[in-house]
Amino acid sequence: MANFPDDSIQFIVEDDDGWWNKNTENKVVRGSLIWAFVYQIDQLPYTFVPISRAKAREHDTAIVEVTELKIGEHLQRDQLPVAGMATYSGECWVANKAKLRPCIVWSPNCTNVPRDLIKGKPKGSTAPTYLVVPFYGVDTSNGRRAGYSEEFVKRVRHCEYPQFHWDIVPDSKSSKESILRLDHMQPIGAHGKSYRLTEYVLSEAALEILDDQYTWLSRGGLPAESLILDYQELMQAF
């Protein structure tokens, strides 16, 4: 589907089992390429709190303050009643940026809990989710996307970092190359309105490579039989 450069691990794998294949099941499976709104994770999160009502006697609008959310600061429950912004003990509002991005479905295997076990309880306590891993575009785009430097992209393509994985996303028109961030894995709602399913899915060989890379990230090293080790040795001479 894509013309992968000969210094990419995709180039090696594609000849045998392919890298991106068509999703003939037309449903969310492990390795599916979807589009979803995912959060940009900041080093220091932000919170917003209502500090006054926009109009003194109206409870449905408020003026809010955005400030850093520091772990060492004591969180107090907001006393200003604003419709739709109620919090319970220990809770606070977190301000995150989100963007519609292509993602790989890492795990679609949550099991629905029988209704009789959650009767009278909040649905969100047991609602199923998908674990997804987002892609970030490599190209710089008129100030709207920072992109990545050419040397960094080359190092990622050569599998030098456990948390970054280089790829060409078949459904993306905004950036020719993309970087998958395994360290940004996050849940999204399993509701059909939370994502858009594409016709593409990673091959089993591709998923095996990513499984090895996630082992590298989560456990500090690659499996002894991983193809990534052979590829890294090959790239040292590239």
Residue pairs with C-beta under 8 A, 6 or more apart in sequence:
1 19
1 20
1 170
1 200
2 10
2 19
2 20
2 168
2 170
4 10
4 11
4 14
4 19
4 168
5 11
5 157
7 157
7 158
7 235
7 238
8 157
8 166
9 159
9 209
9 227
9 228
9 231
10 19
10 167
10 168
10 206
12 227
12 231
13 19
13 203
13 205
13 206
13 209
13 227
16 205
17 203
17 204
17 205
17 206
18 203
18 205
18 206
19 167
19 202
19 203
19 205
19 206
20 33
20 170
20 200
20 201
20 202
20 203
20 206
21 200
21 201
21 202
21 203
22 199
22 200
22 201
23 29
23 32
23 33
23 197
23 198
23 199
23 200
23 201
26 197
26 199
27 197
28 34
28 105
28 108
28 130
28 190
28 195
28 197
29 105
29 108
29 201
30 105
30 106
30 107
30 108
30 109
30 207
31 104
31 105
31 201
31 202
31 203
31 206
31 207
32 104
32 105
32 108
32 197
32 198
32 200
32 201
33 102
33 103
33 104
33 105
33 169
33 170
33 171
33 198
33 200
33 201
33 202
34 102
34 103
34 105
34 132
34 195
34 196
34 197
34 198
35 100
35 101
35 102
35 103
35 171
35 195
35 196
35 198
36 100
36 101
36 103
36 132
36 188
36 194
36 195
36 196
37 98
37 99
37 100
37 101
37 188
37 194
38 98
38 99
38 101
38 103
38 132
38 134
38 184
38 186
38 188
39 96
39 97
39 98
39 186
40 96
40 97
40 98
40 99
41 96
41 184
42 96
44 68
44 69
44 70
45 68
45 69
45 94
45 95
45 96
46 66
46 67
46 68
46 69
46 94
46 95
46 96
47 66
47 67
47 68
47 69
47 92
47 93
47 94
47 95
48 64
48 65
48 66
48 67
48 93
48 95
49 64
49 65
49 67
49 78
49 92
49 93
50 62
50 63
50 64
50 78
50 80
50 82
50 85
51 62
51 63
51 64
51 65
51 80
52 62
52 63
52 80
53 59
53 61
53 62
53 63
53 80
53 82
54 61
54 62
54 63
55 61
59 81
59 82
59 83
60 82
60 83
60 84
61 82
62 80
62 82
62 85
66 95
69 92
69 94
75 90
75 92
77 87
77 88
77 89
77 91
78 85
78 87
85 93
87 93
101 134
101 135
101 136
102 134
102 135
102 169
102 171
102 172
102 178
102 198
103 132
103 133
103 134
103 135
103 188
103 195
104 132
104 133
104 135
104 180
104 202
104 210
105 130
105 131
105 132
106 130
106 131
106 132
106 133
106 185
107 130
107 131
108 130
108 190
110 128
110 129
110 130
110 190
111 128
112 128
113 126
117 126
118 125
118 126
127 189
127 190
128 190
129 187
129 188
129 189
129 190
130 187
130 188
130 189
130 190
130 195
131 185
131 186
131 187
132 185
132 186
132 187
132 188
133 180
133 181
133 182
133 184
133 185
134 180
134 181
134 184
134 186
135 167
135 169
135 172
135 178
135 179
135 180
135 181
136 148
136 178
136 179
136 180
136 181
137 145
137 147
137 172
137 174
137 175
137 177
137 178
138 147
138 148
138 153
138 175
138 176
138 177
138 178
138 179
139 145
139 147
139 174
139 175
139 176
139 177
140 146
140 147
141 147
141 174
141 175
145 174
145 175
147 175
148 156
148 179
153 166
153 177
153 179
155 161
156 164
156 165
156 166
156 179
157 166
158 231
158 232
158 235
158 238
159 165
159 213
159 228
159 231
159 232
159 235
160 232
162 182
162 213
162 216
162 217
163 181
163 182
163 183
163 217
164 179
164 180
164 181
164 182
165 179
165 180
165 182
165 210
165 213
166 177
166 178
166 179
166 180
167 177
167 178
167 179
167 180
168 176
168 177
168 178
169 175
169 178
170 198
170 200
171 198
171 199
171 200
172 178
180 210
182 210
182 213
182 214
182 217
183 217
188 194
188 195
202 210
208 227
209 227
209 228
212 222
212 223
212 226
212 227
212 228
213 222
213 228
215 221
215 222
215 223
216 222
216 228
222 228
222 229
